[in-house]
């Protein structure tokens, strides 16, 4: 049986997702258990936490975009001319 590449898998374990997204396993477990949006990308199989790769990619991209927007708003407030 040929092993499937991580980028082709539908579900990823926490360990696989950590390697694929370059995010720590603890952070992924925290997101999977505490994030309100986790219902959209987490699948529990008994005590095993699996992430739906495509949906988590979307979540990750949106979160990164939100952070960039927050940083831009902070910069504009910090460097806005007074007067």
N, C-alpha and C positions, 0 to 999 in steps of 0.2 A: 504494500500500500504506500503510495506516494504521500508525503506530508505536504499539507497545504501551507502556503506562505501566510504569515499573519495578516498581511494586507488583503488577502482574499477570504479570510474567515468572517463569518457572520457574527459569532459570539467570541469574546475574548475573556480569558481568565484575568484576574487582577495582575498576575505576574506578566502575562503577555501584553496587557494594556500598558503596564508600566514601561516595558521595553519599547513598545510601539510609539507611545506618546511622549516618552522621556519625562515621565512624571513619577514621583515616588509611590510605592505601594500603599503607604499609610495615607497619603493624600487621596488616592483613588478610593480606598475603603471609606474614608471620611465623607467624600462626595457621595458615594453610593448609599451611605446610611443616613446622612444628615441633609442632603440637598433636596429641596422641594421638587426640582425638575428631574430628580433621579428616576422617577417612575417611568419616564420616557426612554431611558437608556439602560436600566438595570433589570436583569432577569435573575431571579433566585431559583436555584435548583438544589433543594434541600438546604444545606449550610454553605453551598458554593455560590459565590457571587460572580455573575457573568455580566459583561458589558456588551451591549449591542453596538458593534464597532461604528457603523455608519451614523447612528443617532448620536453616539458620544462624540464623533468627529464634528458633527454640526454644533453640538453644545459647546465644545471646546473652541471652535471658530467664533461663535457668537460671544462667548465669555471674553475671548481675547479682544474682539472688536469693542466690547463695552469698556474694557480696561483702557484701551487706546483712547476712546472718547473721553473717559474720565480724566486721563492724563492731560489731554488737550485742553479740557475745561479748566483744570488746575493751572496749567501754564498761562492760559489767557487771563486768568484772574491775577496771577502773580505778576505778570509783566504788562498788565494793562496800564496805560498812562493815566495818571490822576488828573482830575480837573474838570 
